Amino acid sequence: MHFSLSVLAAIRLLYRKLAVNTTLAWLFLLFGLPVVGVVLYVLFGDHRLGGRRMKMGERLRTFFMQVFKLNDASIPPDIAGIPRYAALSRSIQADVGFPVLTGLSPAFFADAGDLYAAMQADIDAASDSICLEFYILDPAGRVGDVLTAVERAAQRGVNCKILADDFGSKAFFRSHWPHRLRKAGVQIVRSLRVNLFSSFFRRSDLRNHRKILVCDQRVGYVGSYNLADPKLFKANRGVGQWVDMMMRVEGPVVDALTSVCLSDFLFDSVGYQIGRADLNALPITHREDTGTGEGRPVTMQVLPSGPEMRNSTIYEVLVSAIFSAQRRLRIVSPYFIPDPAVQLALVSAAKRGIEVEIIVPERLDSRLAQFASQSSYKELLRAGVRLIRYRNGLLHTKLILVDDEIALFGTVNIDMRSFYLNLELTMVIYDAATSAALWQHSDTYLPDSTPLDLARWEQRPEWHKFLENILRLASPIL
C-alpha cells in the first residue's frame, strides 16, 4: 500500500513540473520514509490553494480593475523611457493585472509608536470603510489602542473588516477582542483556517502573510509590520525587539490595495462561490475623479503573490531585478534562504562588479531557518557579496533596492516559503527620491551591524557546517 500510494504521489509530482531539486527531495521522502513520507506529502506537498480560487481570483481582479477604472492606466513616460523598467512593469501587469499607478507622498514608519498613532488617526478620521488584514494580530500592549479605534469607528457606523491569519493571530482569536469588536459591529474573519479536516484537502501551512490597512479607500498602509507590539511580542525568545518598516500612502494606488484586501476577505468569508450579491455588499466608493490629488506623486505597482496565482511572479521579478542591477544592490531580509537561481543571480552580480549587500539579523527566532540560511554564506562571500548581520534585535524589514531608481518593499522574504507558499504583497516603487530615502533608512542598520569575513566565518564549529549542509538539502521543502 505504501509503495502504491508513493507511486501515485510521485506521478502527481512529475505532472506538477516543480523545480528539479524540490521534486527529488519529495521523491526521497516518499520512497525513503514508509507511510510517513506519504502523510507528509498529503499535508504539505501541494503549494496551491486550488484551481477554483485561482480562477475566481482572476475574475475578482478583473472586476475591481473595472470598478476602480484601473484598466485605463498606462505606463508613465518616466517608466516607459527606461526599457528594463517598462518591461518589468508590463510583466507584472500581465500576471497580476495591476498597472503602474500613482501613490501620493509615501511616508515610512520605523517606530511602532509613531506607526500606531498614525493608524489610529486615520481610523478615527474614516467615515466610510476600514479593511485591516494582517498575518499576526496580537492585541497586547499598544495594539489594543488601534483595536479600540476600530471599535469606535464601527460604533459610529463605519463598515469595518478585520482579516487575520488563523495561525499567526492565535493570540487575537483566543482573547476577548473578537467578541468585543463583533459586538460593536466589526466583521472578523479567520484567514486560511487551520483544522484537521481541511488538512486532507488543502496544505495546512499555506499562510496569509500580508499586512494591509485601508481607510476609506483613501489611505493605505503596507509593509513588514505585524500588528504586534515589538516591546512585548516574543520577548522571551532572546532575539530582541523586532525591527520593521511600514509605508503610508494615498492616491490611486490605494484602489489596488483595496482590491487585494477585499478579495482576500471574500475568499475567507464567502468561499469560492462569490456572486453578484456578495460584490454589491462591498463598501466600494465609486469615484468618478481620476486626479492624483495633493502630494508628491510617486509611480508604484502593487504586486500580490502566492499560491493563489498561476505564476510565481514575485520570484521572477526578484531574479530579473538582480540581473538588471548595473551599479549597486541591497537586500534586507530576516529569512534569507536563496534557492540556486537567486544565489546564482547574486553571485553573478558581484562577479561583474555590482556592489551587492545583504543585511540579515544576527539571530533568528527559528534555529532551522538560521542554519539553512547560513549554508549559502560561503559561496556568496567568496564571490564578493557583502554579508552584514544586524545585532540590535530581529531585523524584520523586507526590502530590495536596485541601483538608485527602483525598490521592492513589502512582506516577501528571500526564501521558498515567501516565493511559493505564503500570500504576500510587494510594492514595486519606480522613483529615485523614494529609493534614496530607503537607501538612507537602511543605512541606519549598519552602525549596529557586523560584516562577515570569509576567513573568520570558516572558523565556525564543524557541527555548524554539518547542520547547515543537512538543512540546505531540505531547504526546497522547508
Number of C-alpha atoms within 10 A of each C-alpha: 8 14 13 9 16 23 16 11 19 20 11 12 19 12 8 11 10 11 9 11 16 17 18 15 15 23 21 12 17 24 18 12 15 14 16 14 21 25 16 15 19 17 17 19 19 19 18 19 19 15 12 12 18 17 14 18 20 16 12 19 18 17 14 23 20 12 16 20 16 21 14 9 13 12 16 13 9 12 18 15 11 10 10 13 19 17 13 16 23 17 16 22 16 11 17 20 21 27 25 27 25 23 25 23 16 17 13 19 17 15 13 23 14 11 19 19 14 16 23 19 13 20 28 18 13 23 16 18 22 26 25 23 28 26 27 23 25 25 21 18 13 19 21 17 16 20 20 17 19 28 23 18 24 25 16 13 14 23 21 26 24 23 28 30 24 22 20 19 22 15 16 18 21 10 13 11 17 17 13 14 21 15 13 18 21 24 18 19 20 18 25 22 17 18 10 9 9 13 15 13 13 20 21 23 17 24 24 25 25 29 26 26 25 29 25 22 26 18 25 28 24 26 26 27 30 28 26 23 22 24 14 15 16 15 12 8 11 12 18 21 19 24 20 19 23 24 20 22 23 25 24 23 28 26 27 24 27 26 22 22 23 22 19 21 24 19 17 15 16 12 13 16 11 15 9 7 8 11 16 9 8 12 17 19 14 9 10 8 7 11 9 16 13 10 13 11 17 21 19 22 23 25 26 25 26 26 23 24 22 15 14 17 20 22 20 16 18 17 16 15 22 26 16 16 18 15 14 17 24 20 24 24 22 29 25 22 27 22 16 12 12 20 17 17 19 24 21 18 24 22 15 11 12 20 18 24 20 19 26 26 26 18 19 21 15 10 10 14 20 20 21 24 22 19 23 19 18 17 14 21 18 15 16 20 24 21 21 21 21 20 19 18 18 22 27 23 28 25 27 27 25 23 22 20 15 22 28 25 24 28 28 29 24 23 23 19 22 24 21 22 25 23 23 24 27 23 21 22 23 22 18 15 13 21 21 17 13 18 19 11 14 17 10 10 19 15 10 12 18 15 14 16 14 17 11 8 13 11 9 10 9 10 9 13 15 13 15 21 17 14 19 21 15 15 23 22 14 15
